[in-house]
């Protein structure tokens, strides 16, 4: 097979106008195939696996096979959650309530025995906001870290770059950004430290959970 025949068969090296529509069609098909793959993955993990009717045991078995997630034994994720971030790492004993959402491309890491209330949102994506004609232009990604034993109540928003120390409580509806020092109760918009929480032997006595209930 000579060079010219090979070009005709493979289409490589040819610059004739007749092949331009074919190349454009090929590029379009590749884009559509990639888009369909992403849409199917989104539906499978966030629609099918996280469906309300999915048994929790089967849901956890499937979620452990999600390449974006790192889930050890002893972790429970309820239905309706949405996973977009990559990667997401859960420690042992993590509990994630219904409809919790994880957005962005930077890592989100939850330590051991972290509890997350329903409708909470974690997002690692923000925008520069410096362009007058387009404030949302220019995205940035910052990871999120949640320390061991922390309780995040319902409908909390955790913004990019947040670091919450171990043993904290974040009150319902709070918006958290920056660093929260360990063993504190945080509440408000933006979240501020309201008071210190018991530590050591005092924090492990019976009835501790009810005495440290979040008041809103």
Secondary structure as UniProt FT lines:
FT   HELIX           3..10
FT   TURN            12..13
FT   HELIX           17..43
FT   HELIX           44..48
FT   TURN            49..50
FT   TURN            52..53
FT   HELIX           56..63
FT   TURN            64..65
FT   TURN            67..68
FT   STRAND          69..71
FT   TURN            73..74
FT   STRAND          76..77
FT   TURN            79..80
FT   STRAND          82..83
FT   STRAND          88..90
FT   TURN            92..93
FT   STRAND          95..96
FT   TURN            98..99
FT   STRAND          101..103
FT   STRAND          108..110
FT   TURN            112..113
FT   STRAND          115..116
FT   TURN            118..119
FT   STRAND          121..123
FT   STRAND          125..127
FT   TURN            132..133
FT   TURN            135..136
FT   STRAND          139..141
FT   STRAND          144..146
FT   TURN            148..149
FT   STRAND          151..152
FT   TURN            154..155
FT   STRAND          157..158
FT   TURN            160..161
FT   STRAND          163..164
FT   TURN            166..167
FT   STRAND          169..170
FT   TURN            172..173
FT   STRAND          175..176
FT   STRAND          179..180
FT   STRAND          184..187
FT   TURN            190..191
FT   STRAND          192..196
FT   HELIX           200..204
FT   TURN            206..207
FT   HELIX           208..211
//
